[in-house]
Amino acid sequence: MSLTTLDESRDPLAIAEEWMDSGRDVAIATVIETWGSAPRPVGSHLVIDADGNFHGSVSGGCVEGAVVTEAMDVLGDGKARMLEFGVADETAWRVGLSCGGRIKVYVEKLG
């Protein structure tokens, strides 16, 4: 079993703690609300560091890129953001959330 495989099964919160302990700036994105057919349940996490590394998932890959981009801004200015993606949202279609649901994701800097 490779280290990558081991990391994939690890809790994103544990990864965030390790990254912070090593001096990295870290943001966390959390699914706080879903409607309809959402790819990940409420409480799902994606952690992102200032270098753009990330671990976990808030959308099964559908909108991770957009969330990582927003997280980089959160790390830069320290201001939390509320993001919403869904089938009626042009951004959601562009980033691939075409599953028929909507998700609301809260992104904040840790520490």
N, CA, C and O atoms as a MOPAC input file, in Angstrom:
PM7 MOZYME 1SCF
protein

 N      0.85300 1    -1.18100 1     0.00000 1
 C      0.00000 1     0.00000 1     0.00000 1
 C      0.89200 1     1.23500 1     0.00000 1
 O      1.79600 1     1.35500 1     0.82700 1
 N      0.64100 1     2.13400 1    -0.91200 1
 C      1.46800 1     3.33300 1    -1.01100 1
 C      1.04000 1     4.37900 1     0.00600 1
 O     -0.05300 1     4.30600 1     0.56700 1
 N      1.91700 1     5.35500 1     0.23700 1
 C      1.61300 1     6.45300 1     1.14600 1
 C      0.40600 1     7.23900 1     0.64800 1
 O     -0.41600 1     7.69300 1     1.44400 1
 N      0.29900 1     7.40000 1    -0.67400 1
 C     -0.83700 1     8.11500 1    -1.24900 1
 C     -2.13600 1     7.40900 1    -0.89200 1
 O     -3.10800 1     8.05800 1    -0.50400 1
 N     -2.16300 1     6.09200 1    -1.01900 1
 C     -3.36000 1     5.33300 1    -0.67900 1
 C     -3.69300 1     5.50600 1     0.78900 1
 O     -4.86000 1     5.66100 1     1.14700 1
 N     -2.68200 1     5.48100 1     1.64200 1
 C     -2.91000 1     5.68200 1     3.06900 1
 C     -3.49900 1     7.06300 1     3.32200 1
 O     -4.44400 1     7.19700 1     4.10000 1
 N     -2.95400 1     8.09300 1     2.67400 1
 C     -3.43700 1     9.45400 1     2.86900 1
 C     -4.87900 1     9.61500 1     2.42400 1
 O     -5.63200 1    10.36100 1     3.04900 1
 N     -5.28400 1     8.92900 1     1.35600 1
 C     -6.63400 1     9.05900 1     0.84400 1
 C     -7.66500 1     8.60100 1     1.86100 1
 O     -8.79300 1     9.09400 1     1.86200 1
 N     -7.29500 1     7.66500 1     2.72700 1
 C     -8.24300 1     7.14000 1     3.70400 1
 C     -8.21100 1     7.91900 1     5.01600 1
 O     -9.01100 1     7.63700 1     5.90900 1
 N     -7.31400 1     8.88500 1     5.15700 1
 C     -7.16300 1     9.62100 1     6.40700 1
 C     -8.14800 1    10.77600 1     6.50800 1
 O     -8.56600 1    11.34800 1     5.50200 1
 N     -8.50400 1    11.10000 1     7.72400 1
 C     -9.42400 1    12.18400 1     8.01700 1
 C     -8.79300 1    13.52100 1     7.62400 1
 O     -7.67500 1    13.82000 1     8.04400 1
 N     -9.49700 1    14.32700 1     6.82300 1
 C     -8.94900 1    15.63300 1     6.43800 1
 C     -8.61500 1    16.52000 1     7.64300 1
 O     -7.69500 1    17.33500 1     7.57000 1
 N     -9.34800 1    16.37000 1     8.74200 1
 C     -9.06600 1    17.17400 1     9.92700 1
 C     -7.71900 1    16.80200 1    10.53900 1
 O     -7.00400 1    17.67000 1    11.04000 1
 N     -7.37000 1    15.51500 1    10.50000 1
 C     -6.05200 1    15.07900 1    10.98700 1
 C     -4.95200 1    15.62500 1    10.08400 1
 O     -3.89700 1    16.04100 1    10.56400 1
 N     -5.19800 1    15.62300 1     8.77600 1
 C     -4.23300 1    16.17700 1     7.82300 1
 C     -4.04600 1    17.67300 1     8.10300 1
 O     -2.91700 1    18.16300 1     8.13500 1
 N     -5.15000 1    18.39700 1     8.30600 1
 C     -5.07600 1    19.83200 1     8.58500 1
 C     -4.23600 1    20.09200 1     9.82900 1
 O     -3.41500 1    21.00900 1     9.84900 1
 N     -4.44000 1    19.29300 1    10.85700 1
 C     -3.67300 1    19.46400 1    12.09500 1
 C     -2.17700 1    19.24400 1    11.85600 1
 O     -1.34500 1    19.99900 1    12.35900 1
 N     -1.84500 1    18.20900 1    11.08900 1
 C     -0.43200 1    17.93800 1    10.76500 1
 C      0.16800 1    19.09700 1     9.98000 1
 O      1.28100 1    19.53800 1    10.26700 1
 N     -0.56800 1    19.58700 1     8.99200 1
 C     -0.06600 1    20.69200 1     8.17900 1
 C      0.15600 1    21.93900 1     9.02600 1
 O      1.16700 1    22.62500 1     8.87000 1
 N     -0.77900 1    22.23400 1     9.91800 1
 C     -0.63200 1    23.39900 1    10.79400 1
 C      0.54900 1    23.22400 1    11.74200 1
 O      1.30100 1    24.16800 1    11.98100 1
 N      0.71300 1    22.01300 1    12.28300 1
 C      1.83400 1    21.72600 1    13.18700 1
 C      3.18400 1    21.91300 1    12.49700 1
 O      4.18700 1    22.21900 1    13.14100 1
 N      3.19100 1    21.72200 1    11.17000 1
 C      4.44200 1    21.88100 1    10.42500 1
 C      4.62700 1    23.32300 1     9.92700 1
 O      5.55800 1    23.60800 1     9.17500 1
 N      3.72700 1    24.23500 1    10.35500 1
 C      3.87800 1    25.64600 1    10.02900 1
 C      3.17300 1    26.12200 1     8.77600 1
 O      3.36900 1    27.26100 1     8.35200 1
 N      2.35900 1    25.27500 1     8.17700 1
 C      1.65300 1    25.67000 1     6.96700 1
 C      0.37800 1    26.42700 1     7.30800 1
 O     -0.27500 1    26.13300 1     8.30900 1
 N      0.01800 1    27.41700 1     6.46400 1
 C     -1.27900 1    28.07200 1     6.56000 1
 C     -2.30800 1    27.14100 1     5.93700 1
 O     -2.07700 1    26.58900 1     4.86100 1
 N     -3.44200 1    26.96300 1     6.60800 1
 C     -4.43400 1    25.98900 1     6.16900 1
 C     -5.83500 1    26.59700 1     6.21300 1
 O     -6.20500 1    27.29600 1     7.15700 1
 N     -6.59600 1    26.30600 1     5.16400 1
 C     -8.01900 1    26.64900 1     5.12600 1
 C     -8.80900 1    25.34800 1     5.10500 1
 O     -8.31900 1    24.31200 1     4.65500 1
 N    -10.03300 1    25.42200 1     5.59600 1
 C    -10.91100 1    24.25800 1     5.54800 1
 C    -12.23100 1    24.64900 1     4.89700 1
 O    -12.80800 1    25.69500 1     5.19500 1
 N    -12.68900 1    23.79100 1     4.01000 1
 C    -13.99400 1    23.96100 1     3.37200 1
 C    -14.89900 1    22.85900 1     3.91300 1
 O    -14.51900 1    21.68900 1     3.94500 1
 N    -16.10100 1    23.24700 1     4.34000 1
 C    -17.04000 1    22.29900 1     4.93400 1
 C    -18.38900 1    22.40900 1     4.24700 1
 O    -18.92100 1    23.50700 1     4.08300 1
 N    -18.94700 1    21.26200 1     3.84000 1
 C    -20.30100 1    21.24600 1     3.29400 1
 C    -21.24500 1    21.50200 1     4.46900 1
 O    -21.28300 1    20.71900 1     5.41900 1
 N    -22.01000 1    22.60500 1     4.40500 1
 C    -22.90000 1    22.92900 1     5.51200 1
 C    -24.36700 1    22.72100 1     5.17800 1
 O    -25.20900 1    22.67900 1     6.07600 1
 N    -24.68400 1    22.58900 1     3.89000 1
 C    -26.07300 1    22.37400 1     3.50300 1
 C    -26.10800 1    21.73400 1     2.12700 1
 O    -25.27600 1    22.04000 1     1.27200 1
 N    -27.07700 1    20.83800 1     1.91000 1
 C    -27.27200 1    20.21800 1     0.59700 1
 C    -28.76300 1    20.21000 1     0.26900 1
 O    -29.60900 1    20.19600 1     1.16300 1
 N    -29.06700 1    20.22000 1    -1.01500 1
 C    -30.43000 1    20.07400 1    -1.50200 1
 C    -30.40200 1    19.09300 1    -2.65600 1
 O    -29.48300 1    19.11600 1    -3.47500 1
 N    -31.39800 1    18.23600 1    -2.72300 1
 C    -31.49300 1    17.30600 1    -3.84000 1
 C    -30.36400 1    16.29600 1    -3.84700 1
 O    -29.90200 1    15.85700 1    -2.79300 1
 N    -29.93000 1    15.93600 1    -5.01900 1
 C    -28.89300 1    14.92800 1    -5.20200 1
 C    -27.51500 1    15.57800 1    -5.08500 1
 O    -26.95300 1    16.04300 1    -6.07600 1
 N    -26.98300 1    15.60600 1    -3.87200 1
 C    -25.67700 1    16.22100 1    -3.63600 1
 C    -24.60800 1    15.12800 1    -3.61000 1
 O    -24.85100 1    14.03300 1    -3.10300 1
 N    -23.42200 1    15.42500 1    -4.15700 1
 C    -22.37300 1    14.40800 1    -4.25000 1
 C    -21.73400 1    14.02600 1    -2.92100 1
 O    -21.24500 1    12.90400 1    -2.78900 1
 N    -21.72000 1    14.91600 1    -1.93500 1
 C    -21.11600 1    14.63400 1    -0.63000 1
 C    -22.06000 1    15.12000 1     0.45800 1
 O    -22.76100 1    16.11400 1     0.26800 1
 N    -22.08900 1    14.42700 1     1.60800 1
 C    -23.02300 1    14.81500 1     2.66900 1
 C    -22.56100 1    16.03300 1     3.47000 1
 O    -21.39200 1    16.41600 1     3.43100 1
 N    -23.50400 1    16.62600 1     4.19300 1
 C    -23.18800 1    17.70700 1     5.12700 1
 C    -22.09300 1    17.21100 1     6.08100 1
 O    -22.12400 1    16.07300 1     6.54800 1
 N    -21.13500 1    18.08600 1     6.35400 1
 C    -20.03000 1    17.73400 1     7.24000 1
 C    -18.78200 1    17.26800 1     6.51600 1
 O    -17.74200 1    17.06900 1     7.14500 1
 N    -18.86400 1    17.08800 1     5.20100 1
 C    -17.68100 1    16.69000 1     4.42900 1
 C    -16.68300 1    17.84000 1     4.41200 1
 O    -17.07200 1    19.00800 1     4.37500 1
 N    -15.38200 1    17.50200 1     4.43900 1
 C    -14.32800 1    18.51600 1     4.51600 1
 C    -13.31200 1    18.38900 1     3.39300 1
 O    -13.02400 1    17.29800 1     2.90100 1
 N    -12.77900 1    19.54300 1     3.00400 1
 C    -11.63000 1    19.65200 1     2.10500 1
 C    -10.68000 1    20.62800 1     2.77400 1
 O    -11.06600 1    21.75400 1     3.08700 1
 N     -9.42600 1    20.20400 1     2.99900 1
 C     -8.43500 1    21.10600 1     3.58500 1
 C     -7.45000 1    21.50700 1     2.49500 1
 O     -7.09900 1    20.70600 1     1.62800 1
 N     -7.01100 1    22.76300 1     2.55500 1
 C     -6.17100 1    23.34500 1     1.51400 1
 C     -5.05900 1    24.12700 1     2.18200 1
 O     -5.30400 1    24.86000 1     3.14000 1
 N     -3.80900 1    23.97700 1     1.67600 1
 C     -2.72500 1    24.80000 1     2.22400 1
 C     -2.38300 1    25.91900 1     1.25100 1
 O     -2.91400 1    25.97300 1     0.14200 1
 N     -1.49800 1    26.80600 1     1.67300 1
 C     -1.16900 1    27.99600 1     0.88700 1
 C     -0.44700 1    27.67200 1    -0.42000 1
 O     -0.36700 1    28.52100 1    -1.30800 1
 N      0.07800 1    26.45100 1    -0.54500 1
 C      0.73300 1    26.03600 1    -1.78500 1
 C     -0.24200 1    25.38600 1    -2.76300 1
 O      0.14700 1    24.98000 1    -3.85800 1
 N     -1.51700 1    25.29100 1    -2.35900 1
 C     -2.52200 1    24.69300 1    -3.23600 1
 C     -2.67800 1    23.20100 1    -3.07000 1
 O     -3.43200 1    22.57600 1    -3.81500 1
 N     -1.97400 1    22.60400 1    -2.09700 1
 C     -2.18500 1    21.18600 1    -1.80200 1
 C     -3.54000 1    21.04700 1    -1.13100 1
 O     -3.95100 1    21.92600 1    -0.37500 1
 N     -4.24100 1    19.94700 1    -1.40200 1
 C     -5.53000 1    19.74900 1    -0.76500 1
 C     -5.76300 1    18.27700 1    -0.48300 1
 O     -5.16300 1    17.39700 1    -1.09900 1
 N     -6.66500 1    18.03500 1     0.47900 1
 C     -6.99700 1    16.67400 1     0.88900 1
 C     -8.46000 1    16.64400 1     1.32600 1
 O     -8.93000 1    17.56300 1     1.99700 1
 N     -9.16800 1    15.59900 1     0.94900 1
 C    -10.57900 1    15.45700 1     1.27700 1
 C    -11.43800 1    15.79100 1     0.07900 1
 O    -10.94600 1    15.87300 1    -1.04600 1
 N    -12.73500 1    15.98700 1     0.32300 1
 C    -13.65700 1    16.27900 1    -0.78400 1
 C    -14.93100 1    16.92700 1    -0.26600 1
 O    -15.46000 1    16.53800 1     0.77500 1
 N    -15.40900 1    17.90800 1    -0.99300 1
 C    -16.71100 1    18.51000 1    -0.69900 1
 C    -17.71400 1    18.23300 1    -1.81200 1
 O    -18.89100 1    18.57200 1    -1.69000 1
 N    -17.24400 1    17.61400 1    -2.90500 1
 C    -18.16700 1    17.42500 1    -4.02500 1
 C    -17.85300 1    16.22000 1    -4.88700 1
 O    -18.36000 1    16.12000 1    -6.00500 1
 N    -17.04500 1    15.31800 1    -4.40900 1
 C    -16.70400 1    14.17000 1    -5.23900 1
 C    -15.94300 1    14.57400 1    -6.48900 1
 O    -15.94400 1    13.84400 1    -7.48000 1
 N    -15.29000 1    15.73900 1    -6.45200 1
 C    -14.49400 1    16.20200 1    -7.57800 1
 C    -15.17800 1    17.23900 1    -8.44800 1
 O    -14.52100 1    17.88400 1    -9.26500 1
 N    -16.49300 1    17.41700 1    -8.28900 1
 C    -17.24300 1    18.32500 1    -9.16300 1
 C    -16.78300 1    19.77200 1    -9.07100 1
 O    -16.54900 1    20.40700 1   -10.09900 1
 N    -16.64900 1    20.30500 1    -7.86500 1
 C    -16.34000 1    21.72400 1    -7.70900 1
 C    -15.06500 1    21.97400 1    -6.89400 1
 O    -14.79700 1    23.10600 1    -6.49000 1
 N    -14.29300 1    20.93100 1    -6.65600 1
 C    -13.08400 1    21.09600 1    -5.84000 1
 C    -12.17400 1    22.21100 1    -6.35100 1
 O    -11.64700 1    22.98600 1    -5.55200 1
 N    -11.98300 1    22.30500 1    -7.65600 1
 C    -11.10300 1    23.33600 1    -8.21500 1
 C    -11.54600 1    24.74100 1    -7.84300 1
 O    -10.72400 1    25.57700 1    -7.46700 1
 N    -12.84000 1    25.00200 1    -7.94500 1
 C    -13.37200 1    26.31500 1    -7.59700 1
 C    -13.23400 1    26.57600 1    -6.10100 1
 O    -12.94700 1    27.70100 1    -5.69300 1
 N    -13.43700 1    25.54200 1    -5.27600 1
 C    -13.31500 1    25.68900 1    -3.82000 1
 C    -11.85900 1    25.94700 1    -3.44100 1
 O    -11.59000 1    26.77800 1    -2.57400 1
 N    -10.92100 1    25.25100 1    -4.07100 1
 C     -9.50100 1    25.47400 1    -3.79800 1
 C     -9.11800 1    26.91400 1    -4.14400 1
 O     -8.40000 1    27.56400 1    -3.38500 1
 N     -9.59100 1    27.40900 1    -5.27700 1
 C     -9.30700 1    28.79300 1    -5.68100 1
 C     -9.81700 1    29.77500 1    -4.63500 1
 O     -9.10400 1    30.70300 1    -4.25400 1
 N    -11.04200 1    29.57800 1    -4.16900 1
 C    -11.60600 1    30.45200 1    -3.13000 1
 C    -10.82600 1    30.32600 1    -1.83200 1
 O    -10.62000 1    31.31800 1    -1.13400 1
 N    -10.38900 1    29.11000 1    -1.50100 1
 C     -9.62500 1    28.88900 1    -0.27100 1
 C     -8.29600 1    29.63700 1    -0.31500 1
 O     -7.83500 1    30.13900 1     0.71000 1
 N     -7.68600 1    29.71400 1    -1.47400 1
 C     -6.43600 1    30.45700 1    -1.60700 1
 C     -6.67800 1    31.94100 1    -1.29100 1
 O     -5.84000 1    32.58900 1    -0.66200 1
 N     -7.82400 1    32.47400 1    -1.72900 1
 C     -8.18400 1    33.85700 1    -1.40300 1
 C     -8.41600 1    34.01400 1     0.10100 1
 O     -7.99600 1    35.00700 1     0.69500 1
 N     -9.08100 1    33.03700 1     0.71200 1
 C     -9.31700 1    33.06300 1     2.16300 1
 C     -7.98600 1    33.07900 1     2.90400 1
 O     -7.82500 1    33.81900 1     3.87500 1
 N     -7.04000 1    32.27500 1     2.45800 1
 C     -5.72100 1    32.26100 1     3.09800 1
 C     -5.01000 1    33.59500 1     2.91300 1
 O     -4.25000 1    34.02500 1     3.78100 1
 N     -5.25500 1    34.24300 1     1.79100 1
 C     -4.61200 1    35.52400 1     1.51700 1
 C     -5.15400 1    36.67300 1     2.33500 1
 O     -4.39100 1    37.50100 1     2.83300 1
 N     -6.49500 1    36.73100 1     2.48200 1
 C     -7.07400 1    37.88700 1     3.18300 1
 C     -7.68700 1    37.54800 1     4.54400 1
 O     -8.09800 1    38.45000 1     5.27500 1
 N     -7.75200 1    36.26900 1     4.88900 1
 C     -8.27000 1    35.86500 1     6.19100 1
 C     -9.77600 1    35.94500 1     6.33200 1
 O    -10.30300 1    35.68500 1     7.41400 1
 N    -10.49300 1    36.30400 1     5.25500 1
 C    -11.94900 1    36.46900 1     5.31800 1
 C    -12.65200 1    35.20100 1     4.84000 1
 O    -12.44700 1    34.74800 1     3.71400 1
 N    -13.48000 1    34.63700 1     5.71500 1
 C    -14.23400 1    33.43100 1     5.37900 1
 C    -15.21100 1    33.72000 1     4.24500 1
 O    -15.61100 1    34.86400 1     4.03100 1
 N    -15.58700 1    32.67100 1     3.52400 1
 C    -16.52900 1    32.81000 1     2.41500 1
 C    -17.56800 1    31.69600 1     2.44800 1
 O    -17.28500 1    30.57000 1     2.85700 1
 N    -18.78800 1    32.03900 1     2.00300 1
 C    -19.85000 1    31.06600 1     1.83000 1
 C    -20.03000 1    30.87400 1     0.32800 1
 O    -20.26900 1    31.83500 1    -0.40400 1
 N    -19.91400 1    29.64000 1    -0.12000 1
 C    -20.03000 1    29.33100 1    -1.54500 1
 C    -21.25300 1    28.46500 1    -1.76300 1
 O    -21.60300 1    27.64800 1    -0.91100 1
 N    -21.90500 1    28.64200 1    -2.90200 1
 C    -23.05900 1    27.82000 1    -3.22800 1
 C    -22.95400 1    27.39000 1    -4.68300 1
 O    -22.68600 1    28.20000 1    -5.57100 1
 N    -23.17000 1    26.09500 1    -4.90800 1
 C    -23.11500 1    25.53900 1    -6.25700 1
 C    -24.36600 1    24.70100 1    -6.48000 1
 O    -24.83000 1    24.01300 1    -5.57100 1
 N    -24.90700 1    24.76100 1    -7.68300 1
 C    -26.07100 1    23.95600 1    -8.01600 1
 C    -26.35700 1    23.99000 1    -9.49400 1
 O    -25.71900 1    24.72800 1   -10.24500 1
 N    -27.32300 1    23.18600 1    -9.91200 1
 C    -27.59800 1    23.05000 1   -11.34400 1
 C    -28.10200 1    24.33900 1   -11.97000 1
 O    -27.94300 1    24.53500 1   -13.17400 1
 N    -28.70600 1    25.22000 1   -11.18700 1
 C    -29.19800 1    26.47400 1   -11.75000 1
 C    -28.10100 1    27.52600 1   -11.83400 1
 O    -28.30400 1    28.59800 1   -12.40400 1
 N    -26.96500 1    27.22400 1   -11.27700 1
 C    -25.85100 1    28.15700 1   -11.20000 1
 C    -24.90500 1    27.89800 1   -12.37900 1
 O    -24.37600 1    26.79500 1   -12.51900 1
 N    -24.69800 1    28.89400 1   -13.21000 1
 C    -23.83400 1    28.75100 1   -14.38100 1
 C    -22.44400 1    28.24700 1   -13.98100 1
 O    -21.84200 1    27.44300 1   -14.69200 1
 N    -21.94000 1    28.72400 1   -12.84300 1
 C    -20.62200 1    28.28800 1   -12.36300 1
 C    -20.62700 1    26.79200 1   -12.09300 1
 O    -19.66900 1    26.09600 1   -12.42900 1
 N    -21.69700 1    26.29400 1   -11.48800 1
 C    -21.77200 1    24.87000 1   -11.16900 1
 C    -21.70800 1    24.02500 1   -12.44000 1
 O    -21.01800 1    23.00600 1   -12.47400 1
 N    -22.42100 1    24.44000 1   -13.47700 1
 C    -22.35800 1    23.69600 1   -14.74100 1
 C    -20.95000 1    23.74400 1   -15.30600 1
 O    -20.43900 1    22.74200 1   -15.80500 1
 N    -20.33100 1    24.89500 1   -15.22800 1
 C    -18.99200 1    25.04900 1   -15.78000 1
 C    -17.99000 1    24.16000 1   -15.04200 1
 O    -17.08800 1    23.60000 1   -15.66400 1
 N    -18.14200 1    24.02300 1   -13.70800 1
 C    -17.19600 1    23.20900 1   -12.95100 1
 C    -17.66200 1    21.76800 1   -12.80100 1
 O    -16.93500 1    20.94500 1   -12.24400 1
 N    -18.85700 1    21.44400 1   -13.28500 1
 C    -19.25700 1    20.05100 1   -13.36000 1
 C    -20.27300 1    19.54800 1   -12.36200 1
 O    -20.45100 1    18.33400 1   -12.26400 1
 N    -20.95100 1    20.40100 1   -11.61400 1
 C    -21.96400 1    19.92600 1   -10.67200 1
 C    -23.29900 1    19.82600 1   -11.40100 1
 O    -24.17500 1    20.67900 1   -11.25800 1
 N    -23.42700 1    18.77000 1   -12.17800 1
 C    -24.63400 1    18.59400 1   -12.97600 1
 C    -25.47600 1    17.44400 1   -12.43600 1
 O    -26.30500 1    16.89200 1   -13.16000 1
 N    -25.27100 1    17.07500 1   -11.16800 1
 C    -25.95100 1    15.92300 1   -10.58100 1
 C    -27.37900 1    16.23900 1   -10.16200 1
 O    -28.09300 1    15.34600 1    -9.70500 1
 N    -27.80800 1    17.47300 1   -10.30400 1
 C    -29.17800 1    17.82400 1    -9.96700 1
 C    -29.34000 1    18.40700 1    -8.58400 1
 O    -30.45000 1    18.78200 1    -8.20700 1
 N    -28.27700 1    18.49700 1    -7.81900 1
 C    -28.38200 1    19.00900 1    -6.46100 1
 C    -27.72700 1    20.36000 1    -6.30000 1
 O    -27.22700 1    20.95800 1    -7.25400 1
 N    -27.74400 1    20.82400 1    -5.05700 1
 C    -27.09200 1    22.08000 1    -4.69200 1
 C    -26.30600 1    21.81800 1    -3.41900 1
 O    -26.71700 1    21.02600 1    -2.57100 1
 N    -25.16700 1    22.49400 1    -3.29600 1
 C    -24.39800 1    22.39800 1    -2.06900 1
 C    -23.98600 1    23.78800 1    -1.62100 1
 O    -23.74300 1    24.67300 1    -2.44100 1
 N    -23.91300 1    23.96800 1    -0.31700 1
 C    -23.41300 1    25.21800 1     0.27100 1
 C    -22.15700 1    24.83400 1     1.05500 1
 O    -22.17700 1    23.92000 1     1.87900 1
 N    -21.06300 1    25.55300 1     0.77900 1
 C    -19.75700 1    25.24600 1     1.36600 1
 C    -19.21300 1    26.48500 1     2.06500 1
 O    -19.16300 1    27.56800 1     1.48100 1
 N    -18.80700 1    26.31500 1     3.32000 1
 C    -18.21600 1    27.39900 1     4.09600 1
 C    -16.70500 1    27.19600 1     4.10400 1
 O    -16.22100 1    26.12100 1     4.46000 1
 N    -15.95700 1    28.23100 1     3.71200 1
 C    -14.50100 1    28.16400 1     3.65000 1
 C    -13.91200 1    29.14900 1     4.63600 1
 O    -14.24200 1    30.33500 1     4.60000 1
 N    -13.03700 1    28.67200 1     5.52400 1
 C    -12.42100 1    29.53000 1     6.52900 1
 C    -10.96000 1    29.14200 1     6.75600 1
 O    -10.55300 1    28.01000 1     6.49600 1
 N    -10.19000 1    30.10300 1     7.24200 1
 C     -8.79300 1    29.87200 1     7.57200 1
 C     -8.73000 1    29.26200 1     8.97500 1
 O     -9.45700 1    29.68400 1     9.87500 1
 N     -7.87200 1    28.28700 1     9.15200 1
 C     -7.68500 1    27.67200 1    10.46300 1
 C     -6.54100 1    28.35700 1    11.19500 1
 O     -5.63300 1    28.91800 1    10.58200 1
 N     -6.60800 1    28.29900 1    12.51400 1
 C     -5.50900 1    28.81100 1    13.32600 1
 C     -5.67300 1    30.24200 1    13.77300 1
 O     -4.80600 1    30.77700 1    14.46400 1

